[in-house]
Amino acid sequence: MNLITTFNGAIANATLDQVLMELAKHGRTRVGQYSTAKWSCCVEMNVAAKGVSFEVRSSYDHDTPLSAAKECAERVAEAIKR
């Protein structure tokens, strides 16, 4: 099951591993911690068109990597809905 495209609450109960594996289906996924000890997540989205790229990012103020990844997953879901 793709947690991103069937988002209806599935992500809410997912583990960090599950969220990252789902995000990886949509592009190169990174999770990082910054000097402020806060976490962020980014996906360099896969696109078919030459010369086109876009990233989906969480905010930079998450207390856990799971929180950052879930926000990023929500934003990926929004991006691929359109």
Secondary structure by P-SEA (a helix, b strand, c coil): cccccccccccccccaaaaaaaaaaacbbbbbcccccbbbbbbcccccccccbbbbbcccccccaaaaaaaaaaaaaaaaac
